[in-house]
Amino acid sequence: MNLRLQPVQVATDSDDTESPLVFADRYLVAVLVHLSDEHGAEAGMWLLEVGFGPVNDPDPPKFADLDEA
């Protein structure tokens, strides 16, 4: 599987605007959001904003960096 990130900006009500689209081969599989300072201890982590495919978690995971995500 070939993963590719496409940087985009997501319109949110916070400072969390850095958000790459994640493609697996030619399919869009996720949108990640880089958490801003307003998230306290989680600032700098990456949130799975939305996943496409077999992602069905009511509490979306957070990752320390893009490699982990």
N, CA, C and O atoms as a GROMACS GRO file, in nm:
protein
  276
    1MET      N    1   0.085  -0.117   0.000
    1MET     CA    2   0.000   0.000   0.000
    1MET      C    3   0.090   0.124   0.000
    1MET      O    4   0.186   0.131   0.077
    2ASN      N    5   0.058   0.218  -0.085
    2ASN     CA    6   0.132   0.343  -0.098
    2ASN      C    7   0.052   0.455  -0.033
    2ASN      O    8  -0.057   0.488  -0.080
    3LEU      N    9   0.105   0.514   0.076
    3LEU     CA   10   0.035   0.625   0.143
    3LEU      C   11   0.091   0.757   0.095
    3LEU      O   12   0.212   0.774   0.078
    4ARG      N   13   0.000   0.853   0.073
    4ARG     CA   14   0.039   0.986   0.028
    4ARG      C   15  -0.040   1.088   0.108
    4ARG      O   16  -0.160   1.072   0.129
    5LEU      N   17   0.028   1.194   0.153
    5LEU     CA   18  -0.038   1.303   0.226
    5LEU      C   19  -0.050   1.424   0.136
    5LEU      O   20   0.045   1.459   0.065
    6GLN      N   21  -0.166   1.486   0.138
    6GLN     CA   22  -0.188   1.610   0.063
    6GLN      C   23  -0.226   1.718   0.162
    6GLN      O   24  -0.334   1.714   0.220
    7PRO      N   25  -0.137   1.817   0.184
    7PRO     CA   26  -0.167   1.922   0.282
    7PRO      C   27  -0.287   2.007   0.237
    7PRO      O   28  -0.295   2.050   0.122
    8VAL      N   29  -0.378   2.030   0.330
    8VAL     CA   30  -0.492   2.119   0.307
    8VAL      C   31  -0.518   2.196   0.435
    8VAL      O   32  -0.460   2.166   0.539
    9GLN      N   33  -0.604   2.294   0.430
    9GLN     CA   34  -0.648   2.367   0.548
    9GLN      C   35  -0.796   2.338   0.565
    9GLN      O   36  -0.874   2.350   0.471
   10VAL      N   37  -0.835   2.299   0.686
   10VAL     CA   38  -0.973   2.268   0.718
   10VAL      C   39  -1.033   2.384   0.796
   10VAL      O   40  -0.971   2.434   0.890
   11ALA      N   41  -1.151   2.427   0.757
   11ALA     CA   42  -1.220   2.536   0.828
   11ALA      C   43  -1.280   2.479   0.956
   11ALA      O   44  -1.371   2.397   0.952
   12THR      N   45  -1.228   2.525   1.070
   12THR     CA   46  -1.279   2.481   1.199
   12THR      C   47  -1.306   2.604   1.285
   12THR      O   48  -1.273   2.716   1.246
   13ASP      N   49  -1.367   2.584   1.402
   13ASP     CA   50  -1.392   2.694   1.495
   13ASP      C   51  -1.274   2.715   1.589
   13ASP      O   52  -1.287   2.785   1.690
   14SER      N   53  -1.160   2.656   1.558
   14SER     CA   54  -1.043   2.668   1.644
   14SER      C   55  -0.920   2.697   1.558
   14SER      O   56  -0.932   2.726   1.439
   15ASP      N   57  -0.804   2.689   1.620
   15ASP     CA   58  -0.679   2.711   1.547
   15ASP      C   59  -0.626   2.584   1.482
   15ASP      O   60  -0.514   2.583   1.431
   16ASP      N   61  -0.705   2.478   1.484
   16ASP     CA   62  -0.664   2.348   1.426
   16ASP      C   63  -0.690   2.349   1.276
   16ASP      O   64  -0.791   2.297   1.230
   17THR      N   65  -0.598   2.409   1.199
   17THR     CA   66  -0.624   2.421   1.056
   17THR      C   67  -0.530   2.338   0.970
   17THR      O   68  -0.558   2.319   0.852
   18GLU      N   69  -0.418   2.289   1.025
   18GLU     CA   70  -0.325   2.207   0.948
   18GLU      C   71  -0.382   2.066   0.941
   18GLU      O   72  -0.393   1.998   1.043
   19SER      N   73  -0.417   2.022   0.820
   19SER     CA   74  -0.492   1.897   0.809
   19SER      C   75  -0.461   1.826   0.679
   19SER      O   76  -0.520   1.860   0.576
   20PRO      N   77  -0.372   1.728   0.679
   20PRO     CA   78  -0.347   1.656   0.556
   20PRO      C   79  -0.458   1.555   0.523
   20PRO      O   80  -0.514   1.490   0.611
   21LEU      N   81  -0.487   1.546   0.394
   21LEU     CA   82  -0.569   1.435   0.345
   21LEU      C   83  -0.475   1.316   0.330
   21LEU      O   84  -0.360   1.332   0.288
   22VAL      N   85  -0.522   1.197   0.364
   22VAL     CA   86  -0.439   1.076   0.355
   22VAL      C   87  -0.499   0.986   0.247
   22VAL      O   88  -0.616   0.948   0.253
   23PHE      N   89  -0.416   0.953   0.149
   23PHE     CA   90  -0.457   0.865   0.040
   23PHE      C   91  -0.380   0.735   0.051
   23PHE      O   92  -0.259   0.735   0.072
   24ALA      N   93  -0.450   0.623   0.037
   24ALA     CA   94  -0.388   0.491   0.025
   24ALA      C   95  -0.407   0.450  -0.119
   24ALA      O   96  -0.519   0.427  -0.165
   25ASP      N   97  -0.296   0.441  -0.190
   25ASP     CA   98  -0.298   0.424  -0.335
   25ASP      C   99  -0.378   0.540  -0.393
   25ASP      O  100  -0.334   0.654  -0.379
   26ARG      N  101  -0.489   0.518  -0.456
   26ARG     CA  102  -0.565   0.631  -0.513
   26ARG      C  103  -0.690   0.667  -0.434
   26ARG      O  104  -0.770   0.750  -0.477
   27TYR      N  105  -0.708   0.605  -0.317
   27TYR     CA  106  -0.830   0.624  -0.238
   27TYR      C  107  -0.806   0.717  -0.119
   27TYR      O  108  -0.707   0.703  -0.048
   28LEU      N  109  -0.898   0.811  -0.097
   28LEU     CA  110  -0.895   0.895   0.021
   28LEU      C  111  -0.938   0.809   0.139
   28LEU      O  112  -1.048   0.754   0.139
   29VAL      N  113  -0.852   0.797   0.242
   29VAL     CA  114  -0.883   0.711   0.355
   29VAL      C  115  -0.898   0.786   0.487
   29VAL      O  116  -0.957   0.734   0.582
   30ALA      N  117  -0.846   0.911   0.495
   30ALA     CA  118  -0.855   0.982   0.623
   30ALA      C  119  -0.827   1.130   0.606
   30ALA      O  120  -0.765   1.174   0.509
   31VAL      N  121  -0.874   1.207   0.705
   31VAL     CA  122  -0.836   1.347   0.723
   31VAL      C  123  -0.782   1.357   0.865
   31VAL      O  124  -0.852   1.325   0.961
   32LEU      N  125  -0.659   1.402   0.877
   32LEU     CA  126  -0.596   1.421   1.008
   32LEU      C  127  -0.595   1.570   1.041
   32LEU      O  128  -0.591   1.654   0.950
   33VAL      N  129  -0.598   1.604   1.168
   33VAL     CA  130  -0.594   1.744   1.213
   33VAL      C  131  -0.484   1.758   1.317
   33VAL      O  132  -0.478   1.680   1.412
   34HIS      N  133  -0.398   1.858   1.299
   34HIS     CA  134  -0.291   1.886   1.394
   34HIS      C  135  -0.349   1.971   1.506
   34HIS      O  136  -0.397   2.082   1.480
   35LEU      N  137  -0.345   1.921   1.630
   35LEU     CA  138  -0.408   1.990   1.742
   35LEU      C  139  -0.325   2.109   1.788
   35LEU      O  140  -0.204   2.099   1.807
   36SER      N  141  -0.392   2.223   1.805
   36SER     CA  142  -0.327   2.348   1.843
   36SER      C  143  -0.307   2.357   1.994
   36SER      O  144  -0.346   2.267   2.068
   37ASP      N  145  -0.245   2.466   2.038
   37ASP     CA  146  -0.217   2.489   2.180
   37ASP      C  147  -0.342   2.490   2.266
   37ASP      O  148  -0.334   2.465   2.387
   38GLU      N  149  -0.457   2.519   2.208
   38GLU     CA  150  -0.580   2.524   2.288
   38GLU      C  151  -0.621   2.386   2.342
   38GLU      O  152  -0.716   2.376   2.419
   39HIS      N  153  -0.551   2.281   2.301
   39HIS     CA  154  -0.582   2.145   2.347
   39HIS      C  155  -0.492   2.100   2.463
   39HIS      O  156  -0.489   1.982   2.498
   40GLY      N  157  -0.420   2.195   2.522
   40GLY     CA  158  -0.341   2.166   2.641
   40GLY      C  159  -0.238   2.057   2.618
   40GLY      O  160  -0.154   2.068   2.528
   41ALA      N  161  -0.243   1.951   2.699
   41ALA     CA  162  -0.144   1.843   2.693
   41ALA      C  163  -0.145   1.769   2.560
   41ALA      O  164  -0.046   1.704   2.525
   42GLU      N  165  -0.253   1.777   2.485
   42GLU     CA  166  -0.262   1.709   2.356
   42GLU      C  167  -0.215   1.796   2.241
   42GLU      O  168  -0.215   1.751   2.126
   43ALA      N  169  -0.175   1.920   2.267
   43ALA     CA  170  -0.126   2.011   2.163
   43ALA      C  171  -0.009   1.944   2.090
   43ALA      O  172   0.078   1.884   2.152
   44GLY      N  173  -0.010   1.956   1.959
   44GLY     CA  174   0.095   1.897   1.877
   44GLY      C  175   0.064   1.757   1.830
   44GLY      O  176   0.131   1.705   1.740
   45MET      N  177  -0.037   1.693   1.889
   45MET     CA  178  -0.075   1.558   1.846
   45MET      C  179  -0.161   1.569   1.720
   45MET      O  180  -0.204   1.678   1.681
   46TRP      N  181  -0.184   1.457   1.658
   46TRP     CA  182  -0.267   1.450   1.538
   46TRP      C  183  -0.393   1.371   1.569
   46TRP      O  184  -0.387   1.262   1.627
   47LEU      N  185  -0.508   1.426   1.532
   47LEU     CA  186  -0.638   1.364   1.554
   47LEU      C  187  -0.690   1.307   1.423
   47LEU      O  188  -0.681   1.372   1.319
   48LEU      N  189  -0.743   1.187   1.428
   48LEU     CA  190  -0.813   1.131   1.312
   48LEU      C  191  -0.949   1.200   1.308
   48LEU      O  192  -1.042   1.159   1.378
   49GLU      N  193  -0.961   1.304   1.227
   49GLU     CA  194  -1.085   1.381   1.218
   49GLU      C  195  -1.195   1.297   1.154
   49GLU      O  196  -1.308   1.295   1.201
   50VAL      N  197  -1.159   1.229   1.047
   50VAL     CA  198  -1.255   1.140   0.980
   50VAL      C  199  -1.176   1.032   0.908
   50VAL      O  200  -1.073   1.059   0.847
   51GLY      N  201  -1.226   0.911   0.915
   51GLY     CA  202  -1.165   0.799   0.843
   51GLY      C  203  -1.267   0.738   0.749
   51GLY      O  204  -1.386   0.735   0.779
   52PHE      N  205  -1.220   0.691   0.639
   52PHE     CA  206  -1.307   0.626   0.540
   52PHE      C  207  -1.264   0.481   0.528
   52PHE      O  208  -1.145   0.452   0.517
   53GLY      N  209  -1.358   0.393   0.529
   53GLY     CA  210  -1.326   0.251   0.526
   53GLY      C  211  -1.358   0.190   0.661
   53GLY      O  212  -1.454   0.232   0.727
   54PRO      N  213  -1.280   0.091   0.705
   54PRO     CA  214  -1.313   0.020   0.828
   54PRO      C  215  -1.269   0.093   0.957
   54PRO      O  216  -1.202   0.033   1.041
   55VAL      N  217  -1.306   0.219   0.971
   55VAL     CA  218  -1.278   0.295   1.093
   55VAL      C  219  -1.411   0.330   1.155
   55VAL      O  220  -1.487   0.408   1.100
   56ASN      N  221  -1.440   0.272   1.269
   56ASN     CA  222  -1.571   0.290   1.330
   56ASN      C  223  -1.556   0.315   1.480
   56ASN      O  224  -1.613   0.242   1.560
   57ASP      N  225  -1.481   0.417   1.518
   57ASP     CA  226  -1.452   0.443   1.658
   57ASP      C  227  -1.522   0.570   1.703
   57ASP      O  228  -1.496   0.676   1.646
   58PRO      N  229  -1.610   0.565   1.805
   58PRO     CA  230  -1.678   0.686   1.850
   58PRO      C  231  -1.584   0.784   1.920
   58PRO      O  232  -1.617   0.902   1.934
   59ASP      N  233  -1.466   0.737   1.962
   59ASP     CA  234  -1.365   0.823   2.024
   59ASP      C  235  -1.243   0.820   1.934
   59ASP      O  236  -1.157   0.733   1.951
   60PRO      N  237  -1.232   0.914   1.837
   60PRO     CA  238  -1.126   0.905   1.737
   60PRO      C  239  -0.987   0.907   1.802
   60PRO      O  240  -0.963   0.981   1.897
   61PRO      N  241  -0.897   0.826   1.749
   61PRO     CA  242  -0.763   0.819   1.808
   61PRO      C  243  -0.683   0.946   1.782
   61PRO      O  244  -0.709   1.020   1.687
   62LYS      N  245  -0.583   0.968   1.869
   62LYS     CA  246  -0.487   1.076   1.852
   62LYS      C  247  -0.349   1.013   1.843
   62LYS      O  248  -0.324   0.909   1.904
   63PHE      N  249  -0.262   1.076   1.767
   63PHE     CA  250  -0.129   1.022   1.742
   63PHE      C  251  -0.024   1.127   1.774
   63PHE      O  252  -0.048   1.246   1.757
   64ALA      N  253   0.092   1.082   1.821
   64ALA     CA  254   0.198   1.174   1.859
   64ALA      C  255   0.258   1.247   1.739
   64ALA      O  256   0.300   1.361   1.750
   65ASP      N  257   0.260   1.180   1.622
   65ASP     CA  258   0.316   1.242   1.501
   65ASP      C  259   0.256   1.176   1.378
   65ASP      O  260   0.181   1.079   1.388
   66LEU      N  261   0.291   1.230   1.262
   66LEU     CA  262   0.234   1.177   1.138
   66LEU      C  263   0.282   1.035   1.109
   66LEU      O  264   0.206   0.955   1.053
   67ASP      N  265   0.405   1.000   1.147
   67ASP     CA  266   0.451   0.863   1.125
   67ASP      C  267   0.368   0.763   1.202
   67ASP      O  268   0.336   0.656   1.150
   68GLU      N  269   0.334   0.796   1.326
   68GLU     CA  270   0.250   0.708   1.407
   68GLU      C  271   0.110   0.696   1.347
   68GLU      O  272   0.052   0.588   1.344
   69ALA      N  273   0.057   0.809   1.300
   69ALA     CA  274  -0.077   0.810   1.241
   69ALA      C  275  -0.080   0.723   1.117
   69ALA      O  276  -0.184   0.710   1.053
   0.00000   0.00000   0.00000
